[in-house]
Amino acid sequence: MKRINLETLFLAALLVFVINTASYAQKTRDEIADQYKWDLTDLFRSDDAWRSAVADLTKKLDEVEKFKGTITQSPENLLNVLTFNSELSKEASKIYLYAGMNSDLDMRDMKYNGMKQELQSLFSSFGAKAAFIEPEILETDWETIDAYIKSEPKLEIYRMPLENMFRTKAHSLSEKEERIMALSGTVTSVPQAVFGTFSNAEMPKPEVTLSDGTQLEIGSAEYSRYRASDNRADREIVFDAYWNNFARFQGTYGEILNGNVKAHIFNARARHYDSSLEASLYPNNISVDVYHSLVDNVNKNLPAFHRYLKIKKRMMDVDTLKYLDLYAPVVKDVDLNYSYDEGTAIILDALKPMGDEYTNTVKKAIDERWIDVYPTPGKRSGAYSNGAFYEGHPFILLNYNDLYEDVSTLAHELGHTMQSYFSNKTQPYPTAGYTTFVAEVASTFNEVLLFNYMMNKVDDDDVKLSLLMNWLDRFKGTLFRQTQFAEFELKIHEEGEKGKPLTGETFSEIYTDIVNRYYGHEDEVCYVNDYINMEWAFIPHFYYNFYVYQYSTSFTASISLAEKVMSGDKQALKNYMDFLSAGGSDYPIQLLKNAGVDMTSNEPFDKAIAAMNKAMDEIEKILDKKEKE
């Protein structure tokens, strides 16, 4: 991720991986013990120290122009400009991280949001000044650059990003054009910023009265809590209020997402790509065939997904399974609640197959305040890991609710954190960053280990059923749901590229067609209420530029890799640890091949479906046994 694409410097500062969970029972930050909160003084001691660092960085940014016209005159000159860029990027990442993470702790506080905007403007301006660097390097030939690298050993750490620069040469622009592209970043980033502010902080919340008389406002935190309620009447109330509230702003959300799609189309056409999808995948040397193959494979295997839905219907004992039932517990009177301290203890045990170095680092993350645990008013919803602090440590944001789901989410984010930690520790800065395509392998790998640990630990059939359904819910949420999103994202970009209008109504129509097919609405597998046509407006990942498909591909890869490690194969563990430490030292497809899985074949997907069917076989076996008792 930390490449020499200087016009996106401020975006490269964020190595963030997000799960869209949310929270409830919010305390103020003052009511939460320090051990469960970030210690952001690891970055800067105070806002004043941050401000001083910004001033120092601003002075350095102006020095970039001294390299103009000299970059490829000698190996030393090339090394100087690349070193200059790396040092600036490293410091910029730290500075942006401080502002961004403080903002995430209370998105109602516009001070830190303003600091982020200040940096985005600063970095965009720098990108315009530095726009000459890439075109100037590309004016020479690769043979010359290769000879420079061989004659100056310090250039070797830049080989991978330089090779990639020449590989994508056809999509690089002239200096003047690159300057315009850099300046456009302040505009093209607006839709995501508007979405984040409106959806997290300013969107009005509907008020509801639950079946027991409880009155509350339903925002994303409350929705995520009560959609998992075991009271179906309450789920009906919450779903109806939440999604119909989104429908009130269908036009607004439509314009926001349309602006984001147009930004992607602008970038693709300006850089001479055939499509927005190609523009997103090609820089990481991933073929669009990988994306299309995923969508095709999932659609071919919808019968397996429908089998899962029918099992859920059987376990819930309902005449009609509804979309609003999908997050509800299916096994009654099973306590799968864990405090944060209990959850971390479980995770440490579950990760023991990874060896002492791995688990000791996980414990360090828990003990040394790398994790901001609990929900608080205004805090960003969901969960993420950010590994951009190269000379420090990664950070994890949670909204922990004492549910087993939250334990799994923490295991997931710790996977990201360990990959960032080991890559930063092992790789030089230019190759420490890694793509999302490989990142989601590390996170879902931990989920596989957690599930298998829990299954081996319990004997009670009801608890096993609950765990098995939670595991199948991962297939639903990670493999099928994320591919559902990926198909939607592909379709809206294709429509935009054809010049067709993209409004809130258009997005809802496209989303309805896809979600009804996935959930078998017409075949009466699962009833999808009309208001679910607004769910697209809820998903922040649609602003990340073809991000979500990587959850699905990574999930299939992680199942294959985790099975080998859990078998006790020492070479498989070594290969996996090497993978975690590899950063961006090679292209993602090759990194995974080195780890032991070929993502250009159908084998990982087929193994994932086999694992899903195995879990469903086990559930049906237990259900049949219980019915005979």
C-alpha positions in Angstrom: 0.0 0.0 0.0 2.9 2.3 0.6 3.8 2.9 -3.0 5.3 5.7 -5.0 1.9 7.0 -6.1 2.4 10.4 -4.6 -0.9 11.9 -5.5 -2.6 9.5 -3.1 -0.2 10.1 -0.3 -2.9 10.9 2.3 -4.8 7.7 1.4 -1.7 5.6 1.7 -1.5 6.9 5.3 -4.4 4.7 6.2 -4.0 0.9 6.3 -7.5 0.2 7.6 -9.6 -2.9 7.6 -13.2 -2.5 8.6 -16.0 -4.7 9.9 -19.4 -3.1 10.0 -20.5 -4.1 13.5 -22.0 -1.6 15.9 -22.7 -1.3 19.6 -25.1 -0.5 22.4 -25.2 0.4 26.1 -22.8 3.3 25.6 -20.8 4.7 28.5 -18.9 8.0 28.3 -15.2 7.7 27.8 -14.6 9.0 31.3 -16.6 6.0 32.7 -14.3 3.5 31.0 -11.0 2.3 32.5 -7.9 3.5 30.7 -6.8 -0.1 30.0 -9.7 -0.5 27.6 -8.9 2.7 25.7 -6.3 3.7 23.1 -3.2 5.4 24.3 -2.8 7.9 21.4 0.2 9.5 23.1 2.2 6.7 21.5 1.7 8.9 18.3 1.8 12.4 19.8 1.8 13.6 23.3 -0.8 16.3 22.6 -2.6 18.2 19.9 0.2 20.9 20.2 2.8 18.2 19.5 0.8 17.1 16.5 0.5 20.7 15.3 4.3 21.1 15.5 4.8 17.9 13.5 2.5 19.2 10.8 4.4 22.4 10.6 7.7 20.5 10.2 6.2 18.3 7.6 4.8 21.3 5.6 8.3 22.8 5.4 9.7 19.5 4.1 7.0 19.1 1.4 8.3 22.2 -0.4 11.7 20.6 -0.8 10.3 18.1 -3.4 10.8 20.5 -6.3 14.6 20.4 -5.9 14.6 16.9 -7.4 12.9 18.0 -10.6 14.9 17.3 -13.8 17.5 15.3 -12.0 15.9 12.0 -10.8 17.3 9.6 -13.4 20.7 11.2 -13.9 22.3 8.8 -11.5 21.5 6.0 -9.0 22.2 8.4 -6.2 19.7 10.9 -7.5 17.0 8.2 -7.8 17.8 6.9 -4.3 17.5 10.4 -2.9 14.0 11.1 -4.2 12.7 7.7 -3.2 14.1 8.1 0.3 12.6 11.6 0.5 9.2 10.2 -0.5 9.4 7.3 2.0 10.3 9.5 4.9 7.6 12.0 4.1 5.0 9.2 3.7 6.0 7.6 7.0 5.6 10.9 8.9 2.4 11.8 7.0 0.9 8.4 7.9 1.6 9.0 11.6 0.2 12.5 11.5 -3.0 11.5 9.6 -3.5 8.6 11.9 -3.6 10.8 15.0 -6.2 13.1 13.5 -8.3 10.3 12.0 -8.3 8.1 15.1 -9.2 11.0 17.4 -12.0 11.8 15.1 -13.3 8.2 15.2 -13.6 8.4 18.9 -16.3 11.1 18.6 -17.4 11.9 15.1 -19.6 14.7 16.5 -16.5 16.6 17.4 -15.6 18.6 14.3 -12.2 19.6 15.5 -10.4 16.4 14.5 -12.5 16.1 11.4 -11.2 19.6 10.5 -7.7 18.5 11.1 -8.2 15.6 8.7 -9.5 17.9 6.1 -6.5 20.2 6.6 -4.2 17.3 6.0 -6.1 16.1 2.9 -5.7 19.5 1.4 -2.0 19.6 2.3 -1.3 16.2 0.8 -3.2 16.9 -2.3 -1.2 20.1 -2.8 2.0 18.2 -2.3 0.8 15.6 -4.8 0.4 18.3 -7.4 3.9 19.6 -6.7 5.4 16.1 -6.8 3.5 15.1 -9.9 6.7 15.2 -12.0 8.3 12.3 -10.2 6.6 9.3 -11.7 6.5 10.7 -15.3 10.2 11.6 -15.0 11.1 8.1 -13.9 9.0 6.6 -16.7 10.7 8.7 -19.3 13.7 6.4 -19.0 13.7 2.7 -19.7 13.5 -0.2 -17.2 16.9 -1.4 -18.2 18.5 1.8 -16.9 16.5 1.6 -13.7 17.4 -2.0 -13.2 21.1 -1.2 -13.7 20.8 1.6 -11.1 19.4 -0.9 -8.6 22.2 -3.3 -9.2 24.8 -0.7 -8.8 23.3 0.9 -5.7 22.3 -1.8 -3.1 20.2 0.7 -1.1 17.8 0.9 -4.1 16.9 -2.8 -3.8 14.1 -2.1 -1.3 12.4 0.0 -4.0 12.6 -2.7 -6.7 9.1 -4.0 -6.2 7.3 -0.5 -6.3 9.5 0.5 -9.3 8.7 -2.7 -11.2 5.1 -2.1 -10.6 5.4 1.5 -11.8 6.8 0.4 -15.1 4.2 -2.4 -15.3 1.4 0.2 -15.1 3.2 2.7 -17.3 0.4 2.7 -19.8 -1.9 4.2 -17.1 0.5 6.9 -15.9 0.0 10.4 -17.2 2.1 13.4 -18.1 3.3 15.7 -15.4 0.6 18.3 -16.0 -2.1 15.6 -16.0 -0.7 14.0 -12.9 -0.9 17.4 -11.2 -4.5 17.7 -12.1 -5.2 14.2 -10.8 -3.5 15.0 -7.5 -5.6 18.1 -7.1 -8.8 16.3 -7.9 -8.3 14.2 -4.8 -9.8 16.9 -2.6 -13.0 16.7 -4.6 -13.3 12.9 -5.3 -12.9 12.1 -1.6 -16.0 14.2 -0.7 -18.7 11.5 -1.2 -17.1 9.2 1.4 -16.6 12.1 3.8 -20.3 13.2 3.5 -21.5 9.6 3.9 -19.4 9.1 7.0 -20.5 12.4 8.7 -24.2 12.0 7.8 -24.7 8.3 8.5 -22.6 8.3 11.8 -23.4 11.7 13.3 -26.2 13.8 11.7 -28.8 11.4 10.3 -31.9 11.7 12.5 -32.8 8.5 14.5 -36.4 7.2 14.5 -38.0 6.5 17.9 -39.6 3.2 18.6 -41.5 1.5 21.5 -40.5 -2.2 21.9 -42.9 -4.9 23.0 -42.0 -4.5 26.7 -42.7 -0.8 26.5 -39.0 0.3 26.2 -38.7 3.5 24.2 -35.4 4.2 22.4 -33.9 5.8 19.3 -32.7 3.4 16.6 -29.4 4.3 15.1 -26.8 1.9 13.7 -25.7 0.8 17.1 -29.2 0.0 18.3 -30.1 -1.6 15.0 -27.1 -4.0 15.2 -28.0 -4.9 18.7 -31.7 -5.4 18.3 -31.6 -7.2 14.9 -30.1 -10.0 17.0 -32.9 -9.9 19.5 -34.7 -13.2 20.2 -38.0 -11.4 20.2 -39.3 -11.4 16.6 -41.9 -8.7 17.3 -39.1 -6.4 18.4 -37.0 -7.2 15.3 -40.1 -6.3 13.2 -40.3 -3.0 14.9 -36.6 -2.2 14.6 -36.2 -3.2 11.0 -39.3 -1.3 9.9 -38.3 1.9 11.7 -34.6 1.7 10.7 -35.0 1.0 7.0 -38.0 3.3 6.4 -35.9 6.0 8.0 -33.2 5.4 5.4 -36.0 5.6 2.7 -36.7 9.2 3.8 -33.2 10.0 2.6 -33.1 7.8 -0.5 -32.4 10.8 -2.8 -29.6 12.1 -0.6 -27.9 8.7 -0.3 -28.4 8.2 -4.0 -26.5 11.4 -4.8 -23.7 10.6 -2.4 -23.1 7.1 -3.9 -23.6 8.4 -7.4 -20.8 11.0 -6.7 -18.5 8.2 -5.6 -19.2 6.1 -8.7 -18.5 9.0 -10.9 -15.2 9.6 -9.1 -14.2 6.0 -9.9 -15.3 6.4 -13.5 -13.3 9.6 -13.8 -10.2 8.0 -12.5 -10.5 4.9 -14.7 -11.1 7.0 -17.9 -8.4 9.5 -17.1 -5.9 6.7 -16.7 -7.0 4.8 -19.8 -8.5 1.7 -18.2 -11.3 -0.2 -19.8 -13.4 -0.1 -16.7 -13.5 1.1 -13.1 -13.1 -2.5 -12.0 -9.9 -2.9 -14.0 -8.6 0.5 -12.6 -9.1 -0.9 -9.1 -7.6 -4.3 -9.6 -4.8 -3.8 -12.2 -2.4 -1.8 -9.9 -2.2 -4.9 -7.7 -1.8 -7.2 -10.7 -5.1 -8.9 -10.1 -7.1 -10.0 -13.1 -10.7 -8.9 -13.4 -11.3 -12.6 -14.1 -10.7 -13.3 -10.4 -13.6 -10.9 -9.5 -16.0 -12.3 -12.2 -15.1 -15.9 -11.2 -16.0 -15.2 -7.6 -19.4 -13.8 -8.6 -20.1 -16.7 -11.0 -19.0 -19.3 -8.4 -21.3 -17.8 -5.7 -24.2 -17.7 -8.1 -23.7 -21.3 -9.1 -23.6 -22.3 -5.4 -26.7 -20.4 -4.2 -28.3 -23.8 -3.6 -25.8 -24.4 -0.8 -26.7 -20.9 0.6 -30.4 -21.7 0.3 -29.7 -25.0 2.2 -28.3 -22.9 5.0 -31.4 -20.6 5.0 -33.7 -23.7 5.2 -31.7 -25.0 8.2 -32.1 -21.7 9.9 -35.9 -21.8 9.2 -36.0 -25.3 10.7 -34.1 -24.3 13.8 -36.2 -21.2 14.3 -39.4 -23.2 13.8 -41.1 -20.4 11.7 -43.6 -20.8 8.9 -41.7 -18.2 6.8 -38.1 -17.3 7.2 -37.7 -13.5 6.9 -34.7 -11.4 6.1 -35.2 -9.8 9.6 -34.6 -13.3 11.1 -31.1 -13.7 9.8 -29.3 -12.2 12.8 -31.5 -13.7 15.5 -30.3 -16.6 17.7 -31.5 -20.0 16.6 -30.7 -21.9 19.7 -32.6 -20.8 22.8 -31.2 -20.6 26.4 -27.6 -20.9 25.2 -25.3 -18.4 26.9 -22.8 -17.3 24.3 -22.0 -14.0 26.0 -18.4 -13.2 27.0 -17.0 -10.2 28.8 -14.0 -8.6 27.0 -11.6 -10.2 29.4 -13.1 -13.6 28.9 -13.1 -13.1 25.2 -9.4 -12.2 25.1 -8.5 -15.3 27.2 -10.4 -17.5 24.7 -8.6 -15.9 21.7 -5.2 -16.4 23.3 -6.0 -20.1 23.7 -7.5 -20.5 20.3 -4.4 -19.0 18.6 -1.9 -21.3 20.3 -1.3 -23.3 17.1 0.4 -20.1 15.8 3.3 -20.4 18.3 4.6 -18.2 21.1 5.8 -15.2 19.0 2.4 -14.8 17.6 0.4 -15.2 20.8 2.8 -13.1 22.9 2.3 -10.3 20.4 -1.4 -10.7 20.7 -1.1 -10.4 24.5 1.0 -7.3 24.1 -1.7 -5.7 21.9 -4.3 -6.5 24.6 -2.2 -5.3 27.6 -0.6 -2.2 26.1 -3.7 -0.4 25.0 -3.5 -1.0 21.2 -7.3 -1.6 21.4 -10.1 0.8 22.0 -12.8 -1.6 23.3 -16.2 -0.2 24.2 -18.8 1.9 22.5 -19.1 5.5 23.5 -21.4 8.3 22.3 -20.3 9.5 18.8 -17.7 6.8 18.4 -17.4 5.4 14.9 -19.5 2.3 14.5 -17.9 -1.1 13.6 -14.4 -2.3 14.0 -11.1 -1.9 12.3 -7.4 -2.4 12.5 -5.0 0.3 11.4 -1.3 -0.6 10.8 0.0 2.7 9.4 2.2 3.5 12.4 5.3 1.8 10.9 7.7 2.6 13.7 5.2 1.9 16.4 2.3 -0.6 16.6 -1.1 -1.1 15.0 -4.3 0.1 16.6 -7.7 -1.7 16.8 -11.1 0.0 17.2 -13.9 -2.1 18.6 -17.5 -1.6 19.8 -17.5 -4.6 22.1 -21.0 -5.8 23.2 -20.1 -9.0 25.2 -21.4 -11.2 22.4 -19.6 -14.2 20.9 -19.8 -12.2 17.6 -17.6 -9.6 19.3 -15.1 -12.2 20.3 -14.9 -13.3 16.7 -14.6 -9.7 15.5 -11.7 -9.2 17.8 -10.0 -12.3 16.6 -10.5 -11.0 13.0 -9.0 -7.6 13.7 -6.1 -9.2 15.6 -5.3 -11.1 12.4 -4.9 -7.7 10.6 -2.9 -6.4 13.4 -0.5 -9.3 13.5 0.1 -9.0 9.7 0.8 -5.3 10.1 3.0 -5.9 13.1 5.1 -8.6 11.4 5.3 -6.9 8.1 6.4 -3.6 9.6 8.9 -5.5 11.8 10.3 -7.5 8.8 10.0 -5.3 5.7 11.6 -2.0 4.9 9.0 0.8 4.7 8.6 0.7 0.9 7.3 -2.9 1.0 5.8 -3.0 4.4 2.3 -2.1 3.2 0.1 -4.9 1.7 -3.0 -5.0 -0.3 -6.5 -5.8 1.0 -6.6 -8.9 -1.1 -4.1 -10.6 1.2 -5.0 -8.7 4.3 -8.4 -10.3 4.7 -6.7 -13.7 4.7 -4.9 -13.0 7.9 -8.2 -11.8 9.6 -10.4 -14.7 8.5 -7.7 -17.2 9.3 -8.0 -16.3 12.9 -11.8 -16.8 12.7 -11.2 -20.3 11.5 -8.9 -21.1 14.4 -11.4 -19.6 16.9 -14.3 -21.7 15.5 -12.4 -24.9 15.6 -11.1 -24.2 19.1 -14.6 -23.6 20.4 -16.0 -26.7 18.6 -13.3 -28.9 20.2 -14.0 -27.3 23.6 -17.7 -28.0 24.0 -19.8 -31.2 24.3 -23.3 -29.8 24.7 -25.3 -30.2 21.5 -27.1 -26.9 21.9 -23.9 -25.0 22.3 -22.5 -26.9 19.3 -25.5 -25.9 17.3 -25.1 -22.3 18.3 -21.4 -22.3 17.3 -22.1 -24.2 14.1 -24.7 -21.7 13.1 -22.4 -18.8 14.0 -19.8 -20.3 11.8 -22.3 -20.7 8.9 -23.3 -17.1 9.6 -19.7 -16.3 8.7 -20.2 -18.0 5.3 -23.4 -16.0 4.9 -21.8 -12.7 5.9 -18.3 -13.1 4.4 -18.7 -15.3 1.3 -22.2 -14.8 0.1 -23.2 -11.4 1.5 -19.9 -9.7 0.5 -20.2 -11.2 -3.0 -23.8 -10.0 -3.1 -22.3 -6.5 -2.4 -19.6 -7.1 -4.9 -22.1 -7.9 -7.6 -24.1 -4.8 -6.7 -21.0 -2.6 -6.8 -20.0 -4.0 -10.2 -23.5 -3.5 -11.6 -23.8 0.2 -10.5 -20.4 1.0 -12.0 -21.3 -0.8 -15.3 -24.5 1.2 -15.4 -22.6 4.4 -14.7 -20.1 3.6 -17.4 -22.9 3.2 -19.9 -24.1 6.7 -19.1 -27.2 5.6 -17.4 -28.6 7.7 -14.5 -27.8 6.5 -11.0 -30.4 7.8 -8.5 -31.5 6.5 -5.1 -34.4 4.7 -6.9 -32.0 3.1 -9.4 -29.7 1.8 -6.6 -32.7 0.4 -4.8 -34.0 -1.4 -7.9 -30.6 -2.9 -8.7 -30.1 -4.0 -5.0 -33.6 -5.5 -4.8 -33.0 -7.7 -7.9 -29.7 -9.0 -6.5 -30.8 -9.5 -2.8 -34.0 -11.3 -3.9 -32.1 -13.7 -6.0 -29.5 -14.4 -3.4 -32.0 -15.1 -0.7 -34.5 -17.0 -2.8 -37.3 -14.6 -2.3 -39.2 -15.7 -5.4 -38.8 -19.4 -4.4 -40.0 -18.7 -0.9 -36.7 -19.6 0.7 -36.5 -16.3 2.6 -38.9 -13.4 2.5 -37.2 -10.1 1.8 -39.3 -7.1 2.9 -39.6 -4.2 0.5 -37.8 -1.8 2.8 -34.5 -3.9 2.4 -34.2 -2.1 -0.9 -32.5 0.6 1.1 -29.8 -1.6 2.6 -27.2 -0.4 0.0 -27.3 3.0 1.7 -26.1 1.5 4.9 -22.9 -0.1 3.6 -19.7 2.1 4.0 -17.6 -0.3 1.9 -19.2 0.9 -1.3 -17.0 4.0 -0.9 -13.8 1.9 -0.8 -13.6 1.2 -4.5 -14.2 -2.6 -5.2 -13.1 -3.5 -1.7 -15.7 -6.1 -0.5 -15.0 -8.9 -3.0 -11.7 -9.4 -1.1 -13.5 -10.5 2.0 -14.9 -13.4 0.0 -11.7 -14.4 -1.8 -9.7 -14.2 1.4 -12.2 -16.2 3.3 -11.8 -19.1 0.9 -8.0 -18.8 1.0 -7.9 -18.7 4.8 -9.9 -21.9 5.2 -7.4 -23.8 3.0 -4.4 -22.3 4.9 -5.8 -22.8 8.4 -6.6 -26.4 7.8 -2.9 -27.1 7.1 -1.7 -25.2 10.1 -4.2 -26.8 12.5 -3.1 -30.2 11.2 0.3 -29.6 12.9 2.2 -29.1 9.6 5.2 -27.2 10.7 6.1 -26.2 7.1 2.6 -24.8 6.6 3.0 -22.7 9.8 6.4 -21.4 8.6 4.9 -20.6 5.2 2.1 -18.7 6.8 4.3 -16.7 9.2 6.5 -15.8 6.2 3.3 -14.7 4.4 2.4 -12.5 7.4 5.8 -10.9 7.3 6.0 -10.4 3.5 4.1 -7.1 3.4 3.9 -6.0 -0.2 7.2 -7.6 -1.3 5.4 -9.4 -4.1 2.1 -9.3 -5.9 -0.8 -10.6 -3.8 -1.6 -13.7 -6.0 2.1 -14.8 -5.8 2.2 -14.1 -2.0 -0.7 -16.5 -1.5 0.8 -19.1 -3.8 3.9 -19.0 -1.7 1.7 -19.5 1.4 0.1 -22.5 -0.2 -3.1 -21.5 -2.0 -3.7 -20.6 -5.7 -6.4 -17.9 -6.0 -6.5 -18.2 -9.8 -8.0 -21.7 -9.5 -11.5 -22.8 -8.2 -9.9 -25.0 -5.6 -10.1 -22.5 -2.6 -13.7 -21.8 -3.4 -14.6 -25.5 -3.7 -12.9 -26.2 -0.4 -14.9 -23.5 1.3 -18.2 -24.8 0.0 -17.2 -28.3 1.1 -16.4 -26.9 4.6 -19.8 -25.2 4.6 -21.6 -28.4 3.6 -19.7 -30.3 6.3 -21.0 -27.9 9.0 -24.5 -28.2 7.7 -24.3 -32.0 7.7 -23.2 -31.8 11.4 -26.1 -29.5 12.2 -28.7 -31.8 10.5 -27.2 -34.8 12.3 -27.7 -33.1 15.7 -31.2 -31.9 14.8 -32.2 -35.3 13.7 -30.9 -36.8 16.9 -32.7 -34.2 19.0 -36.0 -34.9 17.2 -35.7 -38.6 18.0 -35.1 -38.0 21.7 
